Amino acid sequence: MSARGAAALVLGVETSCDDTSVAVLEGGRTLRAHLIAAQDVHRLYGGVVPELASRAHLELLPRMVTETLAAAGIHATDLTGIAVTRAPGLVGSLVVGVAFARAYGLALGIPVVGVNHIEAHLHAATLECGPSPFPALALVVSGGHTELVEVRAVGDYSWLGSTRDDAAGEAFDKVAKLLGLGFPGGPAIERIAMGGRRDAFDFPRPMLDQPGFDFSFSGLKTAVATAVAAAGPPPLPGALVADLAASFQAAAIDALVARTERALSAVPARALTLGGGVACNGELRHRLTALCAARGIELRVPSPRLCADNAAMIALLGAWALERGAPPAPDLDVVASLEESGIGVT
């Protein structure tokens, strides 16, 4: 069976951080099966422990591939290609995924292609929303990245802005830890913030008075830490925690929306695509929905499952590469940083 055929079956493998995910995509569009396993062990440490993450991937991948193939109703020999995340991410985690994919592909005699995790986030909405109109603007907000990207076509990108320090998701995790809310921080803060006042604390909106499209969240995190220290010894009263969470969330989302609005004024985008774990935040989605409605452009937001680190979007990018006839790389080197990952970051 040819990888170019309509019945091409691509196995996606995602191990960039602490979620292990496997998917089977048929014909470059139909998701036959998709599994994601969160590694709960990191909750004990209030953040991702790289060594534990890589070990968990090593243990989970063989079983998850077997389960995904069964859920898809196919055999391993039906696969026509494998797509695996090669960048960016935790080196140990990436190495496990790439080594597994290469060995599996060698055993089956099928091509293996490497996929850039952030590039996959730019297009994840395609799986549910259909092809994107171009040019488009993409906002990727996750635990490790906050990126504003002009997407002219698949493979044609212009980086407009990135975080200069903490990523948005990282800031949510660190503030949640300050407030004693556990890990991961994004869902916990959003839940607690519903009972708090968003104007209880006048936290800064970093970078709003600066030109360009970059983000910064370290100062906002420090402001929350200062307020927590001034509030007295833990445990803090529940109402105070809710006010701190709501005020922090309001400041972080104001910064994200303001920079996105500025970028929409600077590039001729026909759509705005949202991706990454923080894209699950309800207030962010609501604010961007209103922004896009006012501008008359399409907002493309994947379901929460496809906002997280997932193999479905990896399979999608891999399927596109195989359809273009991209040759599989003999050596799939992993790359930790986005800047060195080779997708034209400027």
C-alpha positions in Angstrom: 0.0 0.0 0.0 1.5 3.4 -1.0 1.9 6.2 1.6 0.5 8.5 -1.1 -2.8 6.6 -1.4 -6.1 7.6 0.1 -5.9 4.7 2.5 -2.5 5.6 3.9 -2.3 4.8 7.6 0.2 6.9 9.6 1.1 6.1 13.2 1.8 9.3 15.2 4.0 9.2 18.3 4.3 12.2 20.7 6.7 12.3 23.6 7.9 15.8 23.8 7.3 16.4 27.5 5.3 14.5 30.1 2.3 13.2 28.0 2.7 10.0 26.0 0.4 9.9 23.0 -0.2 7.6 20.0 -2.6 8.0 17.1 -3.5 6.4 13.8 -4.6 8.8 11.0 -6.1 7.5 7.8 -5.8 9.2 4.4 -4.4 12.3 6.1 -7.7 13.3 7.6 -9.6 10.6 9.5 -8.5 9.9 13.0 -9.0 6.2 13.5 -7.6 6.0 17.1 -6.0 8.4 19.5 -4.7 7.8 23.0 -3.1 10.2 25.5 -1.6 9.1 28.9 -0.8 11.7 31.4 2.1 11.0 33.8 0.6 11.6 37.2 3.9 11.0 39.0 4.9 14.7 38.4 2.1 15.9 40.7 4.2 14.8 43.6 6.9 17.2 42.6 4.9 20.2 41.5 6.3 20.1 38.0 7.8 17.8 35.3 10.8 15.8 36.3 12.6 15.1 33.0 14.2 11.7 34.0 10.8 10.4 35.3 9.1 11.6 32.1 11.5 9.7 29.8 11.3 6.5 31.9 7.5 6.7 31.8 7.5 7.1 28.0 9.7 4.0 27.7 7.3 2.0 29.8 4.1 3.3 28.2 4.9 3.4 24.4 4.8 -0.3 23.6 1.5 -1.0 25.3 -0.1 2.2 24.0 0.9 1.4 20.4 -0.7 -2.0 20.7 -3.8 -0.5 22.2 -4.0 2.2 19.6 -3.7 -0.3 16.7 -6.4 -2.4 18.3 -8.7 0.6 18.7 -8.1 1.5 15.0 -9.0 -2.0 14.0 -5.7 -2.5 12.1 -2.5 -4.5 12.3 1.0 -3.1 12.5 1.6 -4.4 9.0 -1.2 -2.1 7.7 0.7 1.0 8.6 2.3 2.9 5.7 4.3 5.4 7.7 5.3 6.7 11.1 5.5 10.3 12.3 7.3 11.1 15.5 8.0 14.4 17.4 11.7 15.2 17.1 11.6 18.8 18.3 11.3 20.8 20.5 11.0 19.4 24.0 12.8 17.5 26.8 15.8 15.7 25.2 15.3 12.5 27.1 11.6 12.3 26.2 12.3 13.0 22.6 15.0 10.4 22.4 12.7 7.7 23.7 10.0 8.5 21.1 12.4 8.8 18.2 14.3 5.6 19.0 11.0 3.7 19.3 9.6 5.1 16.1 12.8 4.3 14.1 13.0 0.8 15.5 9.3 0.2 14.8 9.6 1.6 11.3 12.7 -0.5 10.5 11.0 -3.6 11.7 8.0 -2.9 9.4 10.0 -1.6 6.5 8.0 1.7 6.4 9.2 5.4 6.3 9.6 7.4 9.5 9.4 11.2 9.4 10.2 13.7 12.2 7.7 16.4 13.1 8.2 19.7 14.8 5.9 19.8 17.8 5.2 23.6 17.6 4.5 23.4 13.9 2.0 20.7 14.6 0.2 23.0 17.0 -0.1 25.6 14.3 -2.3 23.1 12.3 -3.9 20.9 14.9 -7.3 22.6 14.4 -7.4 21.2 10.8 -8.3 17.8 12.2 -11.7 19.2 13.4 -12.1 22.5 11.6 -11.0 21.6 8.1 -8.3 23.3 6.0 -7.3 26.8 7.2 -7.7 29.8 5.1 -4.3 31.5 4.5 -2.7 33.7 5.6 -3.6 33.1 9.2 -2.3 34.1 12.6 -1.5 31.4 15.2 -1.2 31.8 18.9 0.5 28.8 20.6 0.3 28.9 24.4 1.7 26.0 26.4 3.8 25.1 29.3 7.0 25.6 27.4 6.0 28.1 24.6 4.2 31.3 23.9 4.4 32.0 20.2 2.7 34.4 17.7 3.2 33.1 14.2 2.0 34.3 10.8 1.1 31.2 8.8 1.2 31.9 5.1 0.9 28.2 4.1 2.0 24.9 5.4 5.7 25.2 5.9 5.8 29.0 5.3 5.9 30.8 8.6 7.0 34.2 10.0 7.6 34.3 13.7 6.2 37.6 15.1 6.7 37.2 18.8 7.7 34.8 21.6 8.1 34.9 25.3 11.2 36.5 26.6 11.2 34.4 29.8 8.5 32.2 31.3 5.9 30.7 28.9 2.3 31.4 29.7 1.6 27.8 30.8 4.8 27.8 32.9 3.5 31.0 34.7 0.2 29.3 35.4 2.0 26.3 36.9 4.3 28.4 39.0 1.5 30.6 40.3 -0.6 27.6 41.1 2.4 26.2 43.1 2.6 29.5 45.0 -1.1 29.3 45.9 -0.9 25.6 46.9 -3.1 24.5 44.1 -1.0 21.6 42.8 0.1 20.6 39.3 -0.8 21.2 36.5 -1.6 24.7 37.4 -3.8 25.9 34.5 -7.0 24.0 35.2 -6.6 24.5 39.0 -6.3 28.3 38.6 -9.2 28.5 36.2 -11.4 26.6 38.5 -10.5 28.6 41.6 -10.6 31.9 39.8 -14.3 31.4 39.1 -15.0 32.3 42.7 -12.6 35.2 42.9 -12.5 38.9 41.8 -10.4 39.6 38.8 -9.7 43.2 40.0 -8.8 42.3 43.6 -5.1 42.8 42.8 -3.7 45.2 40.3 -1.1 42.9 38.8 1.0 44.2 35.9 0.3 43.5 32.2 3.9 42.9 31.0 5.1 44.3 27.7 1.9 46.1 26.8 3.7 49.4 26.6 6.5 47.9 24.5 6.6 47.8 20.7 6.5 44.5 18.9 4.7 41.2 19.7 6.9 39.5 22.4 5.5 38.4 25.8 6.9 38.3 29.3 5.4 36.6 32.3 8.2 36.5 34.9 7.3 40.0 36.3 3.7 39.0 36.7 4.7 35.8 38.5 7.0 37.9 40.8 4.1 40.3 41.5 1.9 37.3 42.6 4.7 35.9 44.8 5.1 39.3 46.5 1.3 39.5 47.2 1.3 35.9 48.6 4.3 36.7 50.9 2.5 39.9 52.1 -0.7 37.9 52.9 0.9 36.0 55.7 1.9 32.4 56.4 0.1 29.5 54.7 -2.5 28.3 54.4 -4.1 31.4 52.9 -7.9 31.9 53.3 -9.8 30.4 50.4 -11.4 33.7 49.3 -7.9 35.3 49.1 -6.6 32.4 47.0 -9.5 32.8 44.7 -8.9 36.6 44.4 -5.2 36.0 43.7 -6.0 33.4 41.1 -8.6 35.5 39.4 -6.4 38.6 39.3 -3.4 36.7 38.0 -5.5 34.9 35.3 -7.0 38.3 34.2 -3.6 39.9 33.8 -2.1 36.9 31.9 -5.0 36.7 29.5 -5.1 40.5 29.0 -1.4 40.3 27.9 -2.1 37.4 25.5 -5.2 39.0 24.0 -3.6 42.5 23.6 -0.5 41.1 21.8 -2.7 39.0 19.6 -4.9 42.0 18.7 -1.8 44.0 17.8 -0.6 41.2 15.6 -4.0 41.0 13.8 -3.6 44.7 13.0 -0.2 44.1 11.5 -0.8 41.0 9.3 -3.5 40.3 6.8 -4.9 37.2 8.6 -8.1 35.6 7.5 -8.2 33.3 10.6 -6.8 33.0 14.1 -5.7 29.6 15.2 -5.2 28.8 18.9 -3.2 25.9 20.1 -1.3 24.5 23.2 -2.5 23.5 26.6 -3.4 27.1 27.8 -5.8 27.2 24.8 -8.2 25.1 27.0 -8.7 28.2 29.2 -12.3 29.3 28.9 -11.7 33.0 29.5 -9.0 33.1 26.8 -11.3 31.4 24.3 -14.1 33.8 25.2 -12.0 36.8 24.8 -10.5 35.7 21.4 -14.0 34.7 20.2 -15.1 38.3 20.8 -11.9 39.7 19.2 -12.4 37.6 16.0 -16.1 38.3 15.8 -15.4 42.1 15.9 -12.8 41.7 13.1 -14.9 39.3 11.0 -12.3 36.6 10.9 -12.5 32.9 11.7 -11.4 31.6 15.1 -10.0 28.1 14.9 -9.8 26.4 18.2 -9.2 22.6 18.6 -11.1 20.6 21.3 -9.1 20.4 24.6 -7.8 17.0 23.7 -6.1 18.4 20.6 -4.8 21.5 22.4 -2.7 19.3 24.7 0.4 17.5 23.6 -1.1 14.9 21.3 -0.1 12.4 18.6 -3.0 13.2 16.3 -1.4 16.5 15.2 1.9 14.7 14.8 0.3 12.1 12.5 -1.3 14.9 10.5 2.0 16.7 9.8 3.7 13.4 9.1 0.9 12.4 6.6 1.3 15.7 4.8 5.1 15.2 4.6 4.6 11.7 3.2 2.1 13.0 0.7 4.6 15.6 -0.5 7.1 12.8 -1.0 9.4 14.0 1.7 12.2 11.4 2.1 12.5 9.9 5.5 15.7 11.2 7.3 18.2 8.4 7.8 19.1 10.0 11.2 16.4 11.7 13.2 18.3 13.9 15.6 16.3 15.3 18.4 16.4 19.1 19.1 15.4 20.6 22.4 15.0 24.3 21.5 12.6 25.8 19.1 15.2 28.2 17.8 17.4 25.3 16.6 14.5 23.1 15.3 14.7 24.2 11.7 11.3 25.6 10.9 12.4 29.1 10.0 12.2 30.9 13.4 13.1 34.5 12.9 
